[in-house]
Amino acid sequence: MAEQPFEELVARLEEHARKLEEGNIPLEEAMTTYEEGAALVQQLRKLLDDAELRVQRLQGDLEEGANFREDVEPYDESAATDDTG
């Protein structure tokens, strides 16, 4: 089964919450709706955890790049065009 988009999962969770808040569904249906909502929460948490990990990796890559640039001596244009020799 293909992974559903975050926004679609949130919309489904909101629909489940709305049904439960209305309170006019039979107990068995309410239990099923609650269980499905709990599963949606787990899927959403996984997507958010994965997104957070991606951001952390990107930040790490950016920090490594910044550290690399700090180690490099700035380009001295006057040294490159020295015509004394």
PDB file of N, CA, C and O in Angstrom:
ATOM      1  N   MET A   1       0.838  -1.183   0.000  1.00  0.00           N
ATOM      2  CA  MET A   1       0.000   0.000   0.000  1.00  0.00           C
ATOM      3  C   MET A   1       0.882   1.245   0.000  1.00  0.00           C
ATOM      4  O   MET A   1       1.806   1.357   0.805  1.00  0.00           O
ATOM      5  N   ALA A   2       0.598   2.167  -0.893  1.00  0.00           N
ATOM      6  CA  ALA A   2       1.383   3.388  -0.999  1.00  0.00           C
ATOM      7  C   ALA A   2       1.111   4.284   0.203  1.00  0.00           C
ATOM      8  O   ALA A   2       0.002   4.319   0.736  1.00  0.00           O
ATOM      9  N   GLU A   3       2.143   5.001   0.612  1.00  0.00           N
ATOM     10  CA  GLU A   3       2.009   5.903   1.741  1.00  0.00           C
ATOM     11  C   GLU A   3       1.127   7.088   1.352  1.00  0.00           C
ATOM     12  O   GLU A   3       1.316   7.696   0.299  1.00  0.00           O
ATOM     13  N   GLN A   4       0.170   7.403   2.209  1.00  0.00           N
ATOM     14  CA  GLN A   4      -0.749   8.498   1.925  1.00  0.00           C
ATOM     15  C   GLN A   4      -0.114   9.821   2.324  1.00  0.00           C
ATOM     16  O   GLN A   4       0.692   9.876   3.252  1.00  0.00           O
ATOM     17  N   PRO A   5      -0.480  10.886   1.619  1.00  0.00           N
ATOM     18  CA  PRO A   5       0.067  12.200   1.965  1.00  0.00           C
ATOM     19  C   PRO A   5      -0.354  12.628   3.372  1.00  0.00           C
ATOM     20  O   PRO A   5      -1.433  12.274   3.848  1.00  0.00           O
ATOM     21  N   PHE A   6       0.503  13.382   4.014  1.00  0.00           N
ATOM     22  CA  PHE A   6       0.264  13.870   5.370  1.00  0.00           C
ATOM     23  C   PHE A   6      -1.088  14.570   5.473  1.00  0.00           C
ATOM     24  O   PHE A   6      -1.865  14.298   6.388  1.00  0.00           O
ATOM     25  N   GLU A   7      -1.362  15.461   4.543  1.00  0.00           N
ATOM     26  CA  GLU A   7      -2.597  16.246   4.597  1.00  0.00           C
ATOM     27  C   GLU A   7      -3.841  15.361   4.514  1.00  0.00           C
ATOM     28  O   GLU A   7      -4.851  15.636   5.162  1.00  0.00           O
ATOM     29  N   GLU A   8      -3.763  14.313   3.723  1.00  0.00           N
ATOM     30  CA  GLU A   8      -4.887  13.383   3.609  1.00  0.00           C
ATOM     31  C   GLU A   8      -5.110  12.636   4.921  1.00  0.00           C
ATOM     32  O   GLU A   8      -6.250  12.434   5.339  1.00  0.00           O
ATOM     33  N   LEU A   9      -4.032  12.232   5.559  1.00  0.00           N
ATOM     34  CA  LEU A   9      -4.149  11.539   6.837  1.00  0.00           C
ATOM     35  C   LEU A   9      -4.732  12.460   7.908  1.00  0.00           C
ATOM     36  O   LEU A   9      -5.556  12.029   8.714  1.00  0.00           O
ATOM     37  N   VAL A  10      -4.314  13.716   7.920  1.00  0.00           N
ATOM     38  CA  VAL A  10      -4.841  14.678   8.879  1.00  0.00           C
ATOM     39  C   VAL A  10      -6.337  14.873   8.651  1.00  0.00           C
ATOM     40  O   VAL A  10      -7.109  14.917   9.609  1.00  0.00           O
ATOM     41  N   ALA A  11      -6.747  14.990   7.399  1.00  0.00           N
ATOM     42  CA  ALA A  11      -8.170  15.162   7.089  1.00  0.00           C
ATOM     43  C   ALA A  11      -8.977  13.959   7.572  1.00  0.00           C
ATOM     44  O   ALA A  11     -10.064  14.117   8.127  1.00  0.00           O
ATOM     45  N   ARG A  12      -8.445  12.764   7.361  1.00  0.00           N
ATOM     46  CA  ARG A  12      -9.141  11.559   7.831  1.00  0.00           C
ATOM     47  C   ARG A  12      -9.231  11.539   9.348  1.00  0.00           C
ATOM     48  O   ARG A  12     -10.271  11.186   9.904  1.00  0.00           O
ATOM     49  N   LEU A  13      -8.153  11.915  10.019  1.00  0.00           N
ATOM     50  CA  LEU A  13      -8.156  11.953  11.478  1.00  0.00           C
ATOM     51  C   LEU A  13      -9.179  12.975  11.988  1.00  0.00           C
ATOM     52  O   LEU A  13      -9.905  12.707  12.945  1.00  0.00           O
ATOM     53  N   GLU A  14      -9.229  14.124  11.355  1.00  0.00           N
ATOM     54  CA  GLU A  14     -10.208  15.142  11.745  1.00  0.00           C
ATOM     55  C   GLU A  14     -11.636  14.629  11.571  1.00  0.00           C
ATOM     56  O   GLU A  14     -12.504  14.915  12.396  1.00  0.00           O
ATOM     57  N   GLU A  15     -11.878  13.881  10.512  1.00  0.00           N
ATOM     58  CA  GLU A  15     -13.205  13.299  10.286  1.00  0.00           C
ATOM     59  C   GLU A  15     -13.546  12.296  11.383  1.00  0.00           C
ATOM     60  O   GLU A  15     -14.671  12.274  11.881  1.00  0.00           O
ATOM     61  N   HIS A  16     -12.580  11.471  11.756  1.00  0.00           N
ATOM     62  CA  HIS A  16     -12.803  10.516  12.840  1.00  0.00           C
ATOM     63  C   HIS A  16     -13.102  11.249  14.151  1.00  0.00           C
ATOM     64  O   HIS A  16     -14.005  10.858  14.890  1.00  0.00           O
ATOM     65  N   ALA A  17     -12.352  12.300  14.434  1.00  0.00           N
ATOM     66  CA  ALA A  17     -12.556  13.063  15.662  1.00  0.00           C
ATOM     67  C   ALA A  17     -13.941  13.710  15.656  1.00  0.00           C
ATOM     68  O   ALA A  17     -14.628  13.722  16.678  1.00  0.00           O
ATOM     69  N   ARG A  18     -14.346  14.243  14.512  1.00  0.00           N
ATOM     70  CA  ARG A  18     -15.671  14.869  14.402  1.00  0.00           C
ATOM     71  C   ARG A  18     -16.766  13.857  14.716  1.00  0.00           C
ATOM     72  O   ARG A  18     -17.697  14.147  15.467  1.00  0.00           O
ATOM     73  N   LYS A  19     -16.643  12.656  14.128  1.00  0.00           N
ATOM     74  CA  LYS A  19     -17.644  11.609  14.373  1.00  0.00           C
ATOM     75  C   LYS A  19     -17.729  11.270  15.859  1.00  0.00           C
ATOM     76  O   LYS A  19     -18.820  11.130  16.411  1.00  0.00           O
ATOM     77  N   LEU A  20     -16.569  11.138  16.497  1.00  0.00           N
ATOM     78  CA  LEU A  20     -16.553  10.779  17.908  1.00  0.00           C
ATOM     79  C   LEU A  20     -17.100  11.905  18.789  1.00  0.00           C
ATOM     80  O   LEU A  20     -17.799  11.654  19.771  1.00  0.00           O
ATOM     81  N   GLU A  21     -16.772  13.149  18.423  1.00  0.00           N
ATOM     82  CA  GLU A  21     -17.252  14.287  19.204  1.00  0.00           C
ATOM     83  C   GLU A  21     -18.764  14.426  19.124  1.00  0.00           C
ATOM     84  O   GLU A  21     -19.395  14.833  20.100  1.00  0.00           O
ATOM     85  N   GLU A  22     -19.356  14.097  17.987  1.00  0.00           N
ATOM     86  CA  GLU A  22     -20.807  14.180  17.841  1.00  0.00           C
ATOM     87  C   GLU A  22     -21.495  13.208  18.800  1.00  0.00           C
ATOM     88  O   GLU A  22     -22.554  13.509  19.350  1.00  0.00           O
ATOM     89  N   GLY A  23     -20.888  12.055  18.990  1.00  0.00           N
ATOM     90  CA  GLY A  23     -21.380  11.105  19.967  1.00  0.00           C
ATOM     91  C   GLY A  23     -22.671  10.387  19.617  1.00  0.00           C
ATOM     92  O   GLY A  23     -23.261   9.741  20.483  1.00  0.00           O
ATOM     93  N   ASN A  24     -23.120  10.477  18.398  1.00  0.00           N
ATOM     94  CA  ASN A  24     -24.382   9.832  18.032  1.00  0.00           C
ATOM     95  C   ASN A  24     -24.179   8.592  17.166  1.00  0.00           C
ATOM     96  O   ASN A  24     -24.973   8.307  16.270  1.00  0.00           O
ATOM     97  N   ILE A  25     -23.093   7.854  17.451  1.00  0.00           N
ATOM     98  CA  ILE A  25     -22.850   6.600  16.735  1.00  0.00           C
ATOM     99  C   ILE A  25     -22.852   5.459  17.746  1.00  0.00           C
ATOM    100  O   ILE A  25     -22.531   5.660  18.917  1.00  0.00           O
ATOM    101  N   PRO A  26     -23.212   4.274  17.297  1.00  0.00           N
ATOM    102  CA  PRO A  26     -23.224   3.126  18.209  1.00  0.00           C
ATOM    103  C   PRO A  26     -21.830   2.857  18.795  1.00  0.00           C
ATOM    104  O   PRO A  26     -20.814   3.223  18.204  1.00  0.00           O
ATOM    105  N   LEU A  27     -21.805   2.223  19.945  1.00  0.00           N
ATOM    106  CA  LEU A  27     -20.555   1.965  20.667  1.00  0.00           C
ATOM    107  C   LEU A  27     -19.539   1.227  19.803  1.00  0.00           C
ATOM    108  O   LEU A  27     -18.376   1.625  19.751  1.00  0.00           O
ATOM    109  N   GLU A  28     -19.955   0.162  19.126  1.00  0.00           N
ATOM    110  CA  GLU A  28     -19.002  -0.607  18.303  1.00  0.00           C
ATOM    111  C   GLU A  28     -18.400   0.254  17.198  1.00  0.00           C
ATOM    112  O   GLU A  28     -17.204   0.168  16.921  1.00  0.00           O
ATOM    113  N   GLU A  29     -19.224   1.077  16.572  1.00  0.00           N
ATOM    114  CA  GLU A  29     -18.718   1.976  15.528  1.00  0.00           C
ATOM    115  C   GLU A  29     -17.771   3.013  16.133  1.00  0.00           C
ATOM    116  O   GLU A  29     -16.762   3.370  15.525  1.00  0.00           O
ATOM    117  N   ALA A  30     -18.100   3.489  17.327  1.00  0.00           N
ATOM    118  CA  ALA A  30     -17.237   4.455  18.006  1.00  0.00           C
ATOM    119  C   ALA A  30     -15.880   3.821  18.327  1.00  0.00           C
ATOM    120  O   ALA A  30     -14.839   4.459  18.168  1.00  0.00           O
ATOM    121  N   MET A  31     -15.900   2.573  18.776  1.00  0.00           N
ATOM    122  CA  MET A  31     -14.651   1.886  19.086  1.00  0.00           C
ATOM    123  C   MET A  31     -13.802   1.694  17.832  1.00  0.00           C
ATOM    124  O   MET A  31     -12.592   1.918  17.847  1.00  0.00           O
ATOM    125  N   THR A  32     -14.447   1.281  16.760  1.00  0.00           N
ATOM    126  CA  THR A  32     -13.728   1.100  15.487  1.00  0.00           C
ATOM    127  C   THR A  32     -13.159   2.432  15.000  1.00  0.00           C
ATOM    128  O   THR A  32     -12.015   2.503  14.550  1.00  0.00           O
ATOM    129  N   THR A  33     -13.966   3.479  15.095  1.00  0.00           N
ATOM    130  CA  THR A  33     -13.522   4.811  14.672  1.00  0.00           C
ATOM    131  C   THR A  33     -12.330   5.269  15.515  1.00  0.00           C
ATOM    132  O   THR A  33     -11.377   5.848  14.993  1.00  0.00           O
ATOM    133  N   TYR A  34     -12.393   5.006  16.814  1.00  0.00           N
ATOM    134  CA  TYR A  34     -11.291   5.370  17.709  1.00  0.00           C
ATOM    135  C   TYR A  34     -10.025   4.599  17.344  1.00  0.00           C
ATOM    136  O   TYR A  34      -8.943   5.181  17.265  1.00  0.00           O
ATOM    137  N   GLU A  35     -10.156   3.296  17.122  1.00  0.00           N
ATOM    138  CA  GLU A  35      -8.992   2.481  16.752  1.00  0.00           C
ATOM    139  C   GLU A  35      -8.373   2.955  15.444  1.00  0.00           C
ATOM    140  O   GLU A  35      -7.151   3.033  15.321  1.00  0.00           O
ATOM    141  N   GLU A  36      -9.219   3.272  14.469  1.00  0.00           N
ATOM    142  CA  GLU A  36      -8.704   3.772  13.191  1.00  0.00           C
ATOM    143  C   GLU A  36      -8.015   5.118  13.398  1.00  0.00           C
ATOM    144  O   GLU A  36      -6.979   5.384  12.790  1.00  0.00           O
ATOM    145  N   GLY A  37      -8.583   5.963  14.250  1.00  0.00           N
ATOM    146  CA  GLY A  37      -7.964   7.254  14.554  1.00  0.00           C
ATOM    147  C   GLY A  37      -6.602   7.078  15.212  1.00  0.00           C
ATOM    148  O   GLY A  37      -5.658   7.804  14.902  1.00  0.00           O
ATOM    149  N   ALA A  38      -6.503   6.110  16.125  1.00  0.00           N
ATOM    150  CA  ALA A  38      -5.225   5.846  16.781  1.00  0.00           C
ATOM    151  C   ALA A  38      -4.183   5.388  15.763  1.00  0.00           C
ATOM    152  O   ALA A  38      -3.018   5.776  15.848  1.00  0.00           O
ATOM    153  N   ALA A  39      -4.600   4.567  14.803  1.00  0.00           N
ATOM    154  CA  ALA A  39      -3.678   4.117  13.756  1.00  0.00           C
ATOM    155  C   ALA A  39      -3.241   5.297  12.884  1.00  0.00           C
ATOM    156  O   ALA A  39      -2.086   5.371  12.465  1.00  0.00           O
ATOM    157  N   LEU A  40      -4.171   6.215  12.614  1.00  0.00           N
ATOM    158  CA  LEU A  40      -3.819   7.406  11.835  1.00  0.00           C
ATOM    159  C   LEU A  40      -2.804   8.261  12.586  1.00  0.00           C
ATOM    160  O   LEU A  40      -1.873   8.798  11.986  1.00  0.00           O
ATOM    161  N   VAL A  41      -2.985   8.385  13.897  1.00  0.00           N
ATOM    162  CA  VAL A  41      -2.033   9.151  14.712  1.00  0.00           C
ATOM    163  C   VAL A  41      -0.649   8.530  14.610  1.00  0.00           C
ATOM    164  O   VAL A  41       0.342   9.251  14.490  1.00  0.00           O
ATOM    165  N   GLN A  42      -0.563   7.208  14.654  1.00  0.00           N
ATOM    166  CA  GLN A  42       0.738   6.537  14.533  1.00  0.00           C
ATOM    167  C   GLN A  42       1.373   6.823  13.171  1.00  0.00           C
ATOM    168  O   GLN A  42       2.572   7.085  13.087  1.00  0.00           O
ATOM    169  N   GLN A  43       0.570   6.773  12.108  1.00  0.00           N
ATOM    170  CA  GLN A  43       1.103   7.062  10.772  1.00  0.00           C
ATOM    171  C   GLN A  43       1.600   8.505  10.695  1.00  0.00           C
ATOM    172  O   GLN A  43       2.665   8.774  10.140  1.00  0.00           O
ATOM    173  N   LEU A  44       0.820   9.427  11.255  1.00  0.00           N
ATOM    174  CA  LEU A  44       1.216  10.836  11.229  1.00  0.00           C
ATOM    175  C   LEU A  44       2.498  11.065  12.025  1.00  0.00           C
ATOM    176  O   LEU A  44       3.372  11.817  11.594  1.00  0.00           O
ATOM    177  N   ARG A  45       2.609  10.424  13.174  1.00  0.00           N
ATOM    178  CA  ARG A  45       3.827  10.555  13.974  1.00  0.00           C
ATOM    179  C   ARG A  45       5.044  10.051  13.214  1.00  0.00           C
ATOM    180  O   ARG A  45       6.115  10.655  13.270  1.00  0.00           O
ATOM    181  N   LYS A  46       4.875   8.941  12.504  1.00  0.00           N
ATOM    182  CA  LYS A  46       5.987   8.398  11.730  1.00  0.00           C
ATOM    183  C   LYS A  46       6.404   9.385  10.636  1.00  0.00           C
ATOM    184  O   LYS A  46       7.592   9.636  10.432  1.00  0.00           O
ATOM    185  N   LEU A  47       5.416   9.937   9.942  1.00  0.00           N
ATOM    186  CA  LEU A  47       5.736  10.912   8.895  1.00  0.00           C
ATOM    187  C   LEU A  47       6.453  12.131   9.487  1.00  0.00           C
ATOM    188  O   LEU A  47       7.415  12.635   8.906  1.00  0.00           O
ATOM    189  N   LEU A  48       5.979  12.599  10.646  1.00  0.00           N
ATOM    190  CA  LEU A  48       6.615  13.752  11.276  1.00  0.00           C
ATOM    191  C   LEU A  48       8.022  13.408  11.762  1.00  0.00           C
ATOM    192  O   LEU A  48       8.942  14.214  11.625  1.00  0.00           O
ATOM    193  N   ASP A  49       8.188  12.224  12.322  1.00  0.00           N
ATOM    194  CA  ASP A  49       9.522  11.793  12.762  1.00  0.00           C
ATOM    195  C   ASP A  49      10.477  11.697  11.575  1.00  0.00           C
ATOM    196  O   ASP A  49      11.631  12.117  11.666  1.00  0.00           O
ATOM    197  N   ASP A  50       9.995  11.144  10.464  1.00  0.00           N
ATOM    198  CA  ASP A  50      10.820  11.040   9.258  1.00  0.00           C
ATOM    199  C   ASP A  50      11.196  12.421   8.731  1.00  0.00           C
ATOM    200  O   ASP A  50      12.329  12.648   8.309  1.00  0.00           O
ATOM    201  N   ALA A  51      10.230  13.340   8.762  1.00  0.00           N
ATOM    202  CA  ALA A  51      10.496  14.703   8.289  1.00  0.00           C
ATOM    203  C   ALA A  51      11.521  15.385   9.197  1.00  0.00           C
ATOM    204  O   ALA A  51      12.417  16.079   8.718  1.00  0.00           O
ATOM    205  N   GLU A  52      11.383  15.184  10.503  1.00  0.00           N
ATOM    206  CA  GLU A  52      12.332  15.776  11.442  1.00  0.00           C
ATOM    207  C   GLU A  52      13.745  15.236  11.207  1.00  0.00           C
ATOM    208  O   GLU A  52      14.721  15.984  11.254  1.00  0.00           O
ATOM    209  N   LEU A  53      13.840  13.942  10.956  1.00  0.00           N
ATOM    210  CA  LEU A  53      15.139  13.339  10.684  1.00  0.00           C
ATOM    211  C   LEU A  53      15.757  13.928   9.413  1.00  0.00           C
ATOM    212  O   LEU A  53      16.954  14.212   9.378  1.00  0.00           O
ATOM    213  N   ARG A  54      14.948  14.109   8.382  1.00  0.00           N
ATOM    214  CA  ARG A  54      15.450  14.709   7.135  1.00  0.00           C
ATOM    215  C   ARG A  54      15.970  16.124   7.380  1.00  0.00           C
ATOM    216  O   ARG A  54      17.017  16.505   6.857  1.00  0.00           O
ATOM    217  N   VAL A  55      15.231  16.902   8.179  1.00  0.00           N
ATOM    218  CA  VAL A  55      15.656  18.271   8.481  1.00  0.00           C
ATOM    219  C   VAL A  55      16.969  18.250   9.253  1.00  0.00           C
ATOM    220  O   VAL A  55      17.866  19.044   8.969  1.00  0.00           O
ATOM    221  N   GLN A  56      17.090  17.347  10.230  1.00  0.00           N
ATOM    222  CA  GLN A  56      18.326  17.248  10.996  1.00  0.00           C
ATOM    223  C   GLN A  56      19.500  16.886  10.099  1.00  0.00           C
ATOM    224  O   GLN A  56      20.598  17.420  10.261  1.00  0.00           O
ATOM    225  N   ARG A  57      19.274  15.984   9.157  1.00  0.00           N
ATOM    226  CA  ARG A  57      20.352  15.614   8.233  1.00  0.00           C
ATOM    227  C   ARG A  57      20.752  16.792   7.369  1.00  0.00           C
ATOM    228  O   ARG A  57      21.939  17.029   7.145  1.00  0.00           O
ATOM    229  N   LEU A  58      19.757  17.539   6.879  1.00  0.00           N
ATOM    230  CA  LEU A  58      20.053  18.713   6.063  1.00  0.00           C
ATOM    231  C   LEU A  58      20.813  19.759   6.871  1.00  0.00           C
ATOM    232  O   LEU A  58      21.757  20.369   6.369  1.00  0.00           O
ATOM    233  N   GLN A  59      20.404  19.964   8.117  1.00  0.00           N
ATOM    234  CA  GLN A  59      21.113  20.918   8.963  1.00  0.00           C
ATOM    235  C   GLN A  59      22.545  20.465   9.193  1.00  0.00           C
ATOM    236  O   GLN A  59      23.468  21.279   9.189  1.00  0.00           O
ATOM    237  N   GLY A  60      22.729  19.167   9.394  1.00  0.00           N
ATOM    238  CA  GLY A  60      24.074  18.636   9.576  1.00  0.00           C
ATOM    239  C   GLY A  60      24.920  18.855   8.342  1.00  0.00           C
ATOM    240  O   GLY A  60      26.086  19.235   8.442  1.00  0.00           O
ATOM    241  N   ASP A  61      24.335  18.616   7.169  1.00  0.00           N
ATOM    242  CA  ASP A  61      25.060  18.839   5.916  1.00  0.00           C
ATOM    243  C   ASP A  61      25.439  20.306   5.770  1.00  0.00           C
ATOM    244  O   ASP A  61      26.549  20.627   5.346  1.00  0.00           O
ATOM    245  N   LEU A  62      24.511  21.202   6.123  1.00  0.00           N
ATOM    246  CA  LEU A  62      24.798  22.626   6.018  1.00  0.00           C
ATOM    247  C   LEU A  62      25.895  23.041   6.997  1.00  0.00           C
ATOM    248  O   LEU A  62      26.763  23.846   6.661  1.00  0.00           O
ATOM    249  N   GLU A  63      25.849  22.489   8.205  1.00  0.00           N
ATOM    250  CA  GLU A  63      26.876  22.805   9.199  1.00  0.00           C
ATOM    251  C   GLU A  63      28.232  22.282   8.752  1.00  0.00           C
ATOM    252  O   GLU A  63      29.242  22.964   8.928  1.00  0.00           O
ATOM    253  N   GLU A  64      28.274  21.096   8.182  1.00  0.00           N
ATOM    254  CA  GLU A  64      29.540  20.558   7.681  1.00  0.00           C
ATOM    255  C   GLU A  64      30.086  21.435   6.575  1.00  0.00           C
ATOM    256  O   GLU A  64      31.292  21.675   6.510  1.00  0.00           O
ATOM    257  N   GLY A  65      29.216  21.914   5.706  1.00  0.00           N
ATOM    258  CA  GLY A  65      29.638  22.808   4.637  1.00  0.00           C
ATOM    259  C   GLY A  65      30.168  24.116   5.185  1.00  0.00           C
ATOM    260  O   GLY A  65      31.157  24.649   4.682  1.00  0.00           O
ATOM    261  N   ALA A  66      29.516  24.639   6.216  1.00  0.00           N
ATOM    262  CA  ALA A  66      29.970  25.887   6.837  1.00  0.00           C
ATOM    263  C   ALA A  66      31.321  25.679   7.500  1.00  0.00           C
ATOM    264  O   ALA A  66      32.191  26.544   7.401  1.00  0.00           O
ATOM    265  N   ASN A  67      31.517  24.553   8.171  1.00  0.00           N
ATOM    266  CA  ASN A  67      32.802  24.268   8.802  1.00  0.00           C
ATOM    267  C   ASN A  67      33.904  24.141   7.760  1.00  0.00           C
ATOM    268  O   ASN A  67      35.026  24.596   7.982  1.00  0.00           O
ATOM    269  N   PHE A  68      33.590  23.529   6.630  1.00  0.00           N
ATOM    270  CA  PHE A  68      34.572  23.380   5.563  1.00  0.00           C
ATOM    271  C   PHE A  68      34.983  24.761   5.057  1.00  0.00           C
ATOM    272  O   PHE A  68      36.171  25.019   4.866  1.00  0.00           O
ATOM    273  N   ARG A  69      34.033  25.634   4.841  1.00  0.00           N
ATOM    274  CA  ARG A  69      34.345  26.960   4.320  1.00  0.00           C
ATOM    275  C   ARG A  69      35.164  27.772   5.323  1.00  0.00           C
ATOM    276  O   ARG A  69      35.972  28.607   4.916  1.00  0.00           O
ATOM    277  N   GLU A  70      34.972  27.546   6.620  1.00  0.00           N
ATOM    278  CA  GLU A  70      35.755  28.269   7.617  1.00  0.00           C
ATOM    279  C   GLU A  70      37.216  27.846   7.574  1.00  0.00           C
ATOM    280  O   GLU A  70      38.097  28.645   7.891  1.00  0.00           O
ATOM    281  N   ASP A  71      37.488  26.612   7.191  1.00  0.00           N
ATOM    282  CA  ASP A  71      38.852  26.108   7.146  1.00  0.00           C
ATOM    283  C   ASP A  71      39.610  26.592   5.907  1.00  0.00           C
ATOM    284  O   ASP A  71      40.840  26.560   5.884  1.00  0.00           O
ATOM    285  N   VAL A  72      38.904  27.027   4.905  1.00  0.00           N
ATOM    286  CA  VAL A  72      39.527  27.445   3.650  1.00  0.00           C
ATOM    287  C   VAL A  72      39.951  28.904   3.773  1.00  0.00           C
ATOM    288  O   VAL A  72      39.189  29.752   4.237  1.00  0.00           O
ATOM    289  N   GLU A  73      41.190  29.179   3.345  1.00  0.00           N
ATOM    290  CA  GLU A  73      41.685  30.553   3.385  1.00  0.00           C
ATOM    291  C   GLU A  73      40.940  31.375   2.338  1.00  0.00           C
ATOM    292  O   GLU A  73      40.676  30.890   1.238  1.00  0.00           O
ATOM    293  N   PRO A  74      40.600  32.614   2.674  1.00  0.00           N
ATOM    294  CA  PRO A  74      39.931  33.460   1.687  1.00  0.00           C
ATOM    295  C   PRO A  74      40.850  33.725   0.497  1.00  0.00           C
ATOM    296  O   PRO A  74      42.070  33.796   0.647  1.00  0.00           O
ATOM    297  N   TYR A  75      40.273  33.868  -0.647  1.00  0.00           N
ATOM    298  CA  TYR A  75      41.012  34.124  -1.877  1.00  0.00           C
ATOM    299  C   TYR A  75      41.577  35.535  -1.841  1.00  0.00           C
ATOM    300  O   TYR A  75      40.855  36.504  -1.607  1.00  0.00           O
ATOM    301  N   ASP A  76      42.874  35.635  -2.075  1.00  0.00           N
ATOM    302  CA  ASP A  76      43.539  36.936  -2.090  1.00  0.00           C
ATOM    303  C   ASP A  76      43.837  37.288  -3.529  1.00  0.00           C
ATOM    304  O   ASP A  76      44.771  36.757  -4.130  1.00  0.00           O
ATOM    305  N   GLU A  77      43.046  38.177  -4.073  1.00  0.00           N
ATOM    306  CA  GLU A  77      43.163  38.526  -5.488  1.00  0.00           C
ATOM    307  C   GLU A  77      44.495  39.230  -5.789  1.00  0.00           C
ATOM    308  O   GLU A  77      45.051  39.061  -6.874  1.00  0.00           O
ATOM    309  N   SER A  78      45.006  40.014  -4.839  1.00  0.00           N
ATOM    310  CA  SER A  78      46.266  40.733  -5.089  1.00  0.00           C
ATOM    311  C   SER A  78      47.439  39.756  -5.211  1.00  0.00           C
ATOM    312  O   SER A  78      48.374  40.025  -5.966  1.00  0.00           O
ATOM    313  N   ALA A  79      47.417  38.655  -4.507  1.00  0.00           N
ATOM    314  CA  ALA A  79      48.480  37.665  -4.588  1.00  0.00           C
ATOM    315  C   ALA A  79      48.451  36.953  -5.936  1.00  0.00           C
ATOM    316  O   ALA A  79      49.492  36.552  -6.456  1.00  0.00           O
ATOM    317  N   ALA A  80      47.279  36.801  -6.486  1.00  0.00           N
ATOM    318  CA  ALA A  80      47.145  36.093  -7.763  1.00  0.00           C
ATOM    319  C   ALA A  80      47.578  36.969  -8.930  1.00  0.00           C
ATOM    320  O   ALA A  80      47.965  36.442  -9.973  1.00  0.00           O
ATOM    321  N   THR A  81      47.523  38.296  -8.785  1.00  0.00           N
ATOM    322  CA  THR A  81      47.876  39.188  -9.892  1.00  0.00           C
ATOM    323  C   THR A  81      49.195  39.922  -9.643  1.00  0.00           C
ATOM    324  O   THR A  81      49.438  40.980 -10.222  1.00  0.00           O
ATOM    325  N   ASP A  82      50.028  39.369  -8.797  1.00  0.00           N
ATOM    326  CA  ASP A  82      51.322  39.988  -8.485  1.00  0.00           C
ATOM    327  C   ASP A  82      52.244  39.870  -9.700  1.00  0.00           C
ATOM    328  O   ASP A  82      52.603  38.763 -10.102  1.00  0.00           O
ATOM    329  N   ASP A  83      52.626  41.004 -10.283  1.00  0.00           N
ATOM    330  CA  ASP A  83      53.464  41.020 -11.507  1.00  0.00           C
ATOM    331  C   ASP A  83      54.908  41.430 -11.196  1.00  0.00           C
ATOM    332  O   ASP A  83      55.559  42.061 -12.029  1.00  0.00           O
ATOM    333  N   THR A  84      55.404  41.086 -10.036  1.00  0.00           N
ATOM    334  CA  THR A  84      56.766  41.500  -9.667  1.00  0.00           C
ATOM    335  C   THR A  84      57.817  40.575 -10.233  1.00  0.00           C
ATOM    336  O   THR A  84      59.001  40.907 -10.166  1.00  0.00           O
ATOM    337  N   GLY A  85      57.466  39.471 -10.767  1.00  0.00           N
ATOM    338  CA  GLY A  85      58.436  38.469 -11.115  1.00  0.00           C
ATOM    339  C   GLY A  85      58.724  38.301 -12.494  1.00  0.00           C
ATOM    340  O   GLY A  85      59.546  37.459 -12.854  1.00  0.00           O
TER     341      GLY A  85
END
